[in-house]
Amino acid sequence: MLWQDVLIMSRKGTLFLLPAPIASFDDARWSLDSVALEIPNYALQLYSKLDYFIVESEKSALRLLSRFKDPKDLNRSCLVIFDEHSIEADVAKVLGPIEDGKDGGILSEAGLPCIADPGGRLVAYAHQRGIQVVPVSGPSSLMLALSASGLDAQRFIFLGYLPSESRTRISVLRRISNEFLRDGITRIFIETPYRNNALLRDCVANLPEDLMLCVASDLAGLSMRIWTKEIGFLIASGLPEIGKVPAVFIIGKQAEIHPRNTT
């Protein structure tokens, strides 16, 4: 790398990937103390320090940042929307100030950003343009659900959101179960809260009866519930109500002891 390239890179800002709480707090619980239970101090400091944020929803971002920024600083802050409706031309525009030397952050709606959300495209562009990307530790509903599922976590695949249309979703579920029977790799997927119960019904109606299903809902929230059952058990006993809260679905087999190879 030429020294001129190093100088150019040094003039660029840093793109921080900022976590947000995953608990579905109501207004009464959305306080400094409750957020601090989930978000590490370094991230809280960046909430206060930065004044350029890339967000999916201005309303939810302001709700969070208002707990940590002085009102004057918040008014001076710039919140730029980048969501599922953004187009490719928006990528360079949104990251323009950071490329010009300003530090900024992608603020997730919940948990860690850029996983199953549009922010991933911004990170890809940042790497192309030599912008430093710094992920900041925070809660991950996927990892919390997997660790609490009791299912095999040696190998797993995250599938993101399944199709919203029922017939297509059923086809995908059947393909997923066939793939699992071949490779034994745990599958993780998520759904929009208002379709949780429909997805659960499709899982139970179309997956093998000896397959294990875990549903982890409202993680870190007041109504948090995590259960893991065989599909056959759910057929016999009836389906629990998940409700319209964030949920993670996991299918696989029970975890086993994996002896380490000492040779």
Contacts in CASP RR format, 6 or more apart in sequence:
PFRMAT RR
TARGET T0000
AUTHOR 0000-0000-0000
METHOD contacts of the structure
MODEL  1
MLWQDVLIMSRKGTLFLLPAPIASFDDARWSLDSVALEIPNYALQLYSKL
DYFIVESEKSALRLLSRFKDPKDLNRSCLVIFDEHSIEADVAKVLGPIED
GKDGGILSEAGLPCIADPGGRLVAYAHQRGIQVVPVSGPSSLMLALSASG
LDAQRFIFLGYLPSESRTRISVLRRISNEFLRDGITRIFIETPYRNNALL
RDCVANLPEDLMLCVASDLAGLSMRIWTKEIGFLIASGLPEIGKVPAVFI
IGKQAEIHPRNTT
9 130 0 8 1.000
9 132 0 8 1.000
11 101 0 8 1.000
12 98 0 8 1.000
12 99 0 8 1.000
12 100 0 8 1.000
12 101 0 8 1.000
12 129 0 8 1.000
12 130 0 8 1.000
12 131 0 8 1.000
12 132 0 8 1.000
13 98 0 8 1.000
13 99 0 8 1.000
13 100 0 8 1.000
13 101 0 8 1.000
13 102 0 8 1.000
13 103 0 8 1.000
13 104 0 8 1.000
13 131 0 8 1.000
13 132 0 8 1.000
14 98 0 8 1.000
14 103 0 8 1.000
14 104 0 8 1.000
14 131 0 8 1.000
14 132 0 8 1.000
14 133 0 8 1.000
14 134 0 8 1.000
15 95 0 8 1.000
15 98 0 8 1.000
15 104 0 8 1.000
15 105 0 8 1.000
15 106 0 8 1.000
15 122 0 8 1.000
15 123 0 8 1.000
15 126 0 8 1.000
15 131 0 8 1.000
15 132 0 8 1.000
15 133 0 8 1.000
15 134 0 8 1.000
16 46 0 8 1.000
16 50 0 8 1.000
16 103 0 8 1.000
16 104 0 8 1.000
16 105 0 8 1.000
16 106 0 8 1.000
16 134 0 8 1.000
16 136 0 8 1.000
17 105 0 8 1.000
17 106 0 8 1.000
17 108 0 8 1.000
17 112 0 8 1.000
17 113 0 8 1.000
17 114 0 8 1.000
17 123 0 8 1.000
17 133 0 8 1.000
17 134 0 8 1.000
17 135 0 8 1.000
17 136 0 8 1.000
18 43 0 8 1.000
18 46 0 8 1.000
18 47 0 8 1.000
18 53 0 8 1.000
18 105 0 8 1.000
18 106 0 8 1.000
18 107 0 8 1.000
18 108 0 8 1.000
18 113 0 8 1.000
18 136 0 8 1.000
19 38 0 8 1.000
19 39 0 8 1.000
19 43 0 8 1.000
19 108 0 8 1.000
19 111 0 8 1.000
19 112 0 8 1.000
19 113 0 8 1.000
19 136 0 8 1.000
19 137 0 8 1.000
19 138 0 8 1.000
19 139 0 8 1.000
20 39 0 8 1.000
20 60 0 8 1.000
20 64 0 8 1.000
20 107 0 8 1.000
20 108 0 8 1.000
20 109 0 8 1.000
20 110 0 8 1.000
20 111 0 8 1.000
20 113 0 8 1.000
21 34 0 8 1.000
21 35 0 8 1.000
21 38 0 8 1.000
21 39 0 8 1.000
21 64 0 8 1.000
21 110 0 8 1.000
21 111 0 8 1.000
21 139 0 8 1.000
21 220 0 8 1.000
22 38 0 8 1.000
22 110 0 8 1.000
22 111 0 8 1.000
22 139 0 8 1.000
22 140 0 8 1.000
22 141 0 8 1.000
22 144 0 8 1.000
22 219 0 8 1.000
22 220 0 8 1.000
22 246 0 8 1.000
23 29 0 8 1.000
23 34 0 8 1.000
23 38 0 8 1.000
23 218 0 8 1.000
23 219 0 8 1.000
23 220 0 8 1.000
23 221 0 8 1.000
23 222 0 8 1.000
24 218 0 8 1.000
24 221 0 8 1.000
24 245 0 8 1.000
24 246 0 8 1.000
25 34 0 8 1.000
25 35 0 8 1.000
25 221 0 8 1.000
29 222 0 8 1.000
30 63 0 8 1.000
30 67 0 8 1.000
31 67 0 8 1.000
32 67 0 8 1.000
32 68 0 8 1.000
35 44 0 8 1.000
35 64 0 8 1.000
35 67 0 8 1.000
35 68 0 8 1.000
36 44 0 8 1.000
38 138 0 8 1.000
38 139 0 8 1.000
38 220 0 8 1.000
39 138 0 8 1.000
39 139 0 8 1.000
40 136 0 8 1.000
40 137 0 8 1.000
40 138 0 8 1.000
42 136 0 8 1.000
42 137 0 8 1.000
43 136 0 8 1.000
43 137 0 8 1.000
43 138 0 8 1.000
44 68 0 8 1.000
46 105 0 8 1.000
46 136 0 8 1.000
47 64 0 8 1.000
47 65 0 8 1.000
47 68 0 8 1.000
47 69 0 8 1.000
48 68 0 8 1.000
48 69 0 8 1.000
48 73 0 8 1.000
49 103 0 8 1.000
50 77 0 8 1.000
50 103 0 8 1.000
50 104 0 8 1.000
50 105 0 8 1.000
51 73 0 8 1.000
51 76 0 8 1.000
51 77 0 8 1.000
51 78 0 8 1.000
52 77 0 8 1.000
52 78 0 8 1.000
52 80 0 8 1.000
52 97 0 8 1.000
52 98 0 8 1.000
52 102 0 8 1.000
52 103 0 8 1.000
52 104 0 8 1.000
52 105 0 8 1.000
53 61 0 8 1.000
53 65 0 8 1.000
53 77 0 8 1.000
53 78 0 8 1.000
53 79 0 8 1.000
53 80 0 8 1.000
53 104 0 8 1.000
53 105 0 8 1.000
53 106 0 8 1.000
53 107 0 8 1.000
54 80 0 8 1.000
54 82 0 8 1.000
54 94 0 8 1.000
54 104 0 8 1.000
54 105 0 8 1.000
54 106 0 8 1.000
54 107 0 8 1.000
54 119 0 8 1.000
54 122 0 8 1.000
55 61 0 8 1.000
55 79 0 8 1.000
55 80 0 8 1.000
55 81 0 8 1.000
55 82 0 8 1.000
55 106 0 8 1.000
55 107 0 8 1.000
56 81 0 8 1.000
56 82 0 8 1.000
56 83 0 8 1.000
56 108 0 8 1.000
56 109 0 8 1.000
56 117 0 8 1.000
56 118 0 8 1.000
57 81 0 8 1.000
57 83 0 8 1.000
57 109 0 8 1.000
58 79 0 8 1.000
58 81 0 8 1.000
60 109 0 8 1.000
61 79 0 8 1.000
61 107 0 8 1.000
62 74 0 8 1.000
62 79 0 8 1.000
64 107 0 8 1.000
65 74 0 8 1.000
65 77 0 8 1.000
65 107 0 8 1.000
66 74 0 8 1.000
69 77 0 8 1.000
78 97 0 8 1.000
80 94 0 8 1.000
82 90 0 8 1.000
82 94 0 8 1.000
82 106 0 8 1.000
82 118 0 8 1.000
82 119 0 8 1.000
82 122 0 8 1.000
83 118 0 8 1.000
84 118 0 8 1.000
86 94 0 8 1.000
86 118 0 8 1.000
88 121 0 8 1.000
91 121 0 8 1.000
91 122 0 8 1.000
91 125 0 8 1.000
92 125 0 8 1.000
94 122 0 8 1.000
95 122 0 8 1.000
95 125 0 8 1.000
95 126 0 8 1.000
95 129 0 8 1.000
95 131 0 8 1.000
97 104 0 8 1.000
98 104 0 8 1.000
98 126 0 8 1.000
98 131 0 8 1.000
99 129 0 8 1.000
99 131 0 8 1.000
106 113 0 8 1.000
106 114 0 8 1.000
106 119 0 8 1.000
106 122 0 8 1.000
106 123 0 8 1.000
107 113 0 8 1.000
108 114 0 8 1.000
108 117 0 8 1.000
109 117 0 8 1.000
110 141 0 8 1.000
110 246 0 8 1.000
111 138 0 8 1.000
111 139 0 8 1.000
111 140 0 8 1.000
111 141 0 8 1.000
112 135 0 8 1.000
112 138 0 8 1.000
112 139 0 8 1.000
112 140 0 8 1.000
113 119 0 8 1.000
113 120 0 8 1.000
114 120 0 8 1.000
114 122 0 8 1.000
114 123 0 8 1.000
115 140 0 8 1.000
115 142 0 8 1.000
115 158 0 8 1.000
116 158 0 8 1.000
116 160 0 8 1.000
116 161 0 8 1.000
116 190 0 8 1.000
123 133 0 8 1.000
126 132 0 8 1.000
126 133 0 8 1.000
127 133 0 8 1.000
139 219 0 8 1.000
139 220 0 8 1.000
141 190 0 8 1.000
141 216 0 8 1.000
141 219 0 8 1.000
141 246 0 8 1.000
141 248 0 8 1.000
142 158 0 8 1.000
142 188 0 8 1.000
142 190 0 8 1.000
142 248 0 8 1.000
144 216 0 8 1.000
144 219 0 8 1.000
144 220 0 8 1.000
145 188 0 8 1.000
145 214 0 8 1.000
145 216 0 8 1.000
145 219 0 8 1.000
145 226 0 8 1.000
145 248 0 8 1.000
145 250 0 8 1.000
146 153 0 8 1.000
146 156 0 8 1.000
146 186 0 8 1.000
146 188 0 8 1.000
146 248 0 8 1.000
146 250 0 8 1.000
147 153 0 8 1.000
148 216 0 8 1.000
148 226 0 8 1.000
149 214 0 8 1.000
149 216 0 8 1.000
149 226 0 8 1.000
149 228 0 8 1.000
149 250 0 8 1.000
150 214 0 8 1.000
150 228 0 8 1.000
150 254 0 8 1.000
150 255 0 8 1.000
151 186 0 8 1.000
151 212 0 8 1.000
151 214 0 8 1.000
151 228 0 8 1.000
151 250 0 8 1.000
151 251 0 8 1.000
151 252 0 8 1.000
151 253 0 8 1.000
151 254 0 8 1.000
151 255 0 8 1.000
152 184 0 8 1.000
152 186 0 8 1.000
152 252 0 8 1.000
152 253 0 8 1.000
152 254 0 8 1.000
152 255 0 8 1.000
152 256 0 8 1.000
153 186 0 8 1.000
153 255 0 8 1.000
154 258 0 8 1.000
155 184 0 8 1.000
155 185 0 8 1.000
155 186 0 8 1.000
156 185 0 8 1.000
156 186 0 8 1.000
156 187 0 8 1.000
156 188 0 8 1.000
157 185 0 8 1.000
157 186 0 8 1.000
157 187 0 8 1.000
157 188 0 8 1.000
158 188 0 8 1.000
158 189 0 8 1.000
159 176 0 8 1.000
159 187 0 8 1.000
159 188 0 8 1.000
159 189 0 8 1.000
160 188 0 8 1.000
160 189 0 8 1.000
160 190 0 8 1.000
161 189 0 8 1.000
161 190 0 8 1.000
161 191 0 8 1.000
161 192 0 8 1.000
162 169 0 8 1.000
162 172 0 8 1.000
162 173 0 8 1.000
162 189 0 8 1.000
162 191 0 8 1.000
162 199 0 8 1.000
163 169 0 8 1.000
163 172 0 8 1.000
164 192 0 8 1.000
164 195 0 8 1.000
166 198 0 8 1.000
166 202 0 8 1.000
169 199 0 8 1.000
169 202 0 8 1.000
170 202 0 8 1.000
170 205 0 8 1.000
170 206 0 8 1.000
173 202 0 8 1.000
173 203 0 8 1.000
173 206 0 8 1.000
173 207 0 8 1.000
174 206 0 8 1.000
176 187 0 8 1.000
176 251 0 8 1.000
177 206 0 8 1.000
177 207 0 8 1.000
177 208 0 8 1.000
177 211 0 8 1.000
177 251 0 8 1.000
179 185 0 8 1.000
179 187 0 8 1.000
180 186 0 8 1.000
180 187 0 8 1.000
180 211 0 8 1.000
180 251 0 8 1.000
180 252 0 8 1.000
181 208 0 8 1.000
184 252 0 8 1.000
184 253 0 8 1.000
186 250 0 8 1.000
186 251 0 8 1.000
186 252 0 8 1.000
186 253 0 8 1.000
187 250 0 8 1.000
187 251 0 8 1.000
187 252 0 8 1.000
188 248 0 8 1.000
188 249 0 8 1.000
188 250 0 8 1.000
189 248 0 8 1.000
189 249 0 8 1.000
189 250 0 8 1.000
190 246 0 8 1.000
190 247 0 8 1.000
190 248 0 8 1.000
190 249 0 8 1.000
191 199 0 8 1.000
191 247 0 8 1.000
191 249 0 8 1.000
193 243 0 8 1.000
193 244 0 8 1.000
193 245 0 8 1.000
193 246 0 8 1.000
193 247 0 8 1.000
194 244 0 8 1.000
196 217 0 8 1.000
196 242 0 8 1.000
196 243 0 8 1.000
196 244 0 8 1.000
196 245 0 8 1.000
196 247 0 8 1.000
197 239 0 8 1.000
197 241 0 8 1.000
197 242 0 8 1.000
197 243 0 8 1.000
199 249 0 8 1.000
200 215 0 8 1.000
200 239 0 8 1.000
200 242 0 8 1.000
200 249 0 8 1.000
201 239 0 8 1.000
203 213 0 8 1.000
203 231 0 8 1.000
203 249 0 8 1.000
203 251 0 8 1.000
204 213 0 8 1.000
204 231 0 8 1.000
204 232 0 8 1.000
204 234 0 8 1.000
204 235 0 8 1.000
204 239 0 8 1.000
207 213 0 8 1.000
207 231 0 8 1.000
207 251 0 8 1.000
208 231 0 8 1.000
209 230 0 8 1.000
209 231 0 8 1.000
209 232 0 8 1.000
209 235 0 8 1.000
210 230 0 8 1.000
210 231 0 8 1.000
210 232 0 8 1.000
211 230 0 8 1.000
211 231 0 8 1.000
211 251 0 8 1.000
211 252 0 8 1.000
211 253 0 8 1.000
212 228 0 8 1.000
212 229 0 8 1.000
212 230 0 8 1.000
212 231 0 8 1.000
212 251 0 8 1.000
212 252 0 8 1.000
212 253 0 8 1.000
212 254 0 8 1.000
213 228 0 8 1.000
213 229 0 8 1.000
213 230 0 8 1.000
213 231 0 8 1.000
213 234 0 8 1.000
213 249 0 8 1.000
213 250 0 8 1.000
213 251 0 8 1.000
213 252 0 8 1.000
214 226 0 8 1.000
214 227 0 8 1.000
214 228 0 8 1.000
214 248 0 8 1.000
214 249 0 8 1.000
214 250 0 8 1.000
214 251 0 8 1.000
215 225 0 8 1.000
215 226 0 8 1.000
215 227 0 8 1.000
215 240 0 8 1.000
215 242 0 8 1.000
215 247 0 8 1.000
215 248 0 8 1.000
215 249 0 8 1.000
215 250 0 8 1.000
216 224 0 8 1.000
216 225 0 8 1.000
216 226 0 8 1.000
216 247 0 8 1.000
216 248 0 8 1.000
216 250 0 8 1.000
217 223 0 8 1.000
217 224 0 8 1.000
217 225 0 8 1.000
217 226 0 8 1.000
217 242 0 8 1.000
217 243 0 8 1.000
217 245 0 8 1.000
217 246 0 8 1.000
217 247 0 8 1.000
217 248 0 8 1.000
218 224 0 8 1.000
218 225 0 8 1.000
218 245 0 8 1.000
218 246 0 8 1.000
218 247 0 8 1.000
219 226 0 8 1.000
219 246 0 8 1.000
219 248 0 8 1.000
223 245 0 8 1.000
225 240 0 8 1.000
227 240 0 8 1.000
228 250 0 8 1.000
END
